[in-house]
Amino acid sequence: MIRRLLPAALAAAFVVLAAPAAAQQAQSPKPAEQHGAGHGADHAMSGWKEMDAFHLLMMETWHPAKGQNDLKPLRARAGAMADAAQAWAAAAVPKACDTPETRATLAALAKESRALAAQAARADATDAQLKASLKALHDRFEPVEHGCTPGGHGKGHGKGHGMEHGAGHKMEHGKPKP
């Protein structure tokens, strides 16, 4: 009798255990949502709406590209990111961030974002080319992000993290967590 019940009991246990795991996986956030949730706490919003708009698009394209080598979000949002960079460059710069370096970086971001959008629109652009261009844009963006976010977003954050944006830095109220 035990031999007859054991397979049925195992099958029932599998169904009971597999259903919650499948439901959890179906409800798990997309990479940008994960970044927005975890990174939102780690990356303080600046209050500079044009920078925050660009940052959101950068998050939605950068993290899938570097994490899963998924360039579809970039291909879909590159034009919007270029428009956001242009709007950001044309916006008033908050006094705390208004330096010649910031203004030069904003102009470069607008120009490079537009070039990336053109590149992403080309059918012959490879994922490797797009990823390299996006990384260069991301690396240019970070110094402004760090300099214009409450608490400076952490000194030395940009050094040596290459494609691992977000690794090893946790912020709380704009200051590094111990």
N, C-alpha and C positions, 0 to 999 in steps of 0.2 A: 504494500500500500504506500509506503514511504517513497518507493521508486516511482510510483505513478504521480505522486503529489509534488515531488521535488522539481521536475522540469516546469510544471505549471507555476510553482511558487517562485522559481528563478525568473521566469518570464514576467510575472506580475511585478516582481521587485525591479526588474530592468525598466519596465514601463513607468513605474512610480518614480524611479530615480532619474530617468532620462527626460521626462516631461519638464520638470523645473529647469534643468540645464538648457534644454532647447528654448524654453520661454525666456530665460535670462539672456541667452545669446541673441535672440530676436529683438530684445529690448535694449541691448547694449548700444551705447552711443556711437555715432560715427566719429572718425578721427578728429574732425574739426570740433565736434561737440565735446569730445574728451579734452581737447586742447583748451577749448573755451571754459570748461568747468575747472580743470586742474590748473591750466595756465592762467585763467582769469584771476585765480587767487595768487598765483606766482607772479604774474605780470599785472601790475596795477594799471588801470586805465588812466590815461594821462589827463583827461579833461579837455584835451585838444582834439575836437571832434574829427577833424580831417586826418590827423595822425591815427586816431583810433579806427577810422573807417579803412584806411590803408592797412593797418595792422591786422584787422579782421580778415581781409582778403589775403594777406601774406600767410596768416595761420591756415586758412582754408586751402591754400595751394602748396605751401612749404611742407607741412607735416605729412600729407599723403605722399609727396614726392620723395622726401628723405626716408620716411618710415617704410612705405610699401612699394616704392618706385612707381607710384601711380601718378601719371602726369595728366590724367583726364581732368581733374579739377583745374589745373593750370590752363589747359587748352580751353576750357569753358569760361574761365574767369579772368584771363589775361587782359582782355579789353577793359573790363571793369576796374582791374587793378591799375591800369594805365590812366584811366579817367580819374580814379581816386588820387593817384600820385600827382596828376596835373592840378586837381582841386587843392590838394595839400600845399603844393608849391605856390599857388596863387593866394592862399589864405594868410591872414595876419598871423605872425609868429608871436607866441607868448613871450613876454619880456624875459622870463627866466631862461628861455631857450634861444633867444635872438642873438646869435653870433654869426660872424661871417662864414664859419665852417658849417653851421646848420643851414644857412641859406644856400650855400654851394651844394651841400648834400641833397637838399630838396630839389634843386634844379637838376642835379644828376639823376636822382631817382625818377623824376618825371620823364627825362630823356630815355633812360635805360628801361623803364617800364614800358614806354611806347615801343621801343625796339624789341623787347621781349614779346609784346602782344603781336607785333608783326611776324616775329619768328614763330610763335605758337600757331599763327594762322596758316603758315606754310605747310603743305602736305608732306614736304620732304624733310621737315625738321625732325631729327631723331630725339628720342627720350633723353639720351645722354647729353645732347646739345642743350635741350631745354632745361634739364636739371642743373647743368653747369651755369647757365645764364641766370636761373632762379637763385642759385646759391650765391652768385655774385651780387645780385640785387638784395638778397636777404642780408648778406654781410655788410653792404653799404647802409642798409636801413638800421641795423642794430645800434650803432653809436648815437643816432638821433633818438631812437627809442629809449636807450639807457639814460641819455642826458636830459630827456624831457618827461620822464616818468617820476612820480614822487619817490624820493629816496635814491634816485639815480640808478635804480634797478640792479645795483650790485656792482662794485668795482671788480674789474678783471673778468667779468662774466664772459665776454666775447673771446677770450684767449683760449685757444686749443680745443674748442668744442666743435669745430668743423661742421659736420652734418648733424650733430647731436644737439640742436637747439632745445633747451629745456632740461638737458641732463645735468644733474648735479647742482642746480640752483633752485632754491626755494626762497620765496620772499614772503614777508609778513609785514603789512603796512609799509611797503617800500623799503624794508630793511632785510638784509640776509638773515635767514633763520640759522641758529647754531647747528 
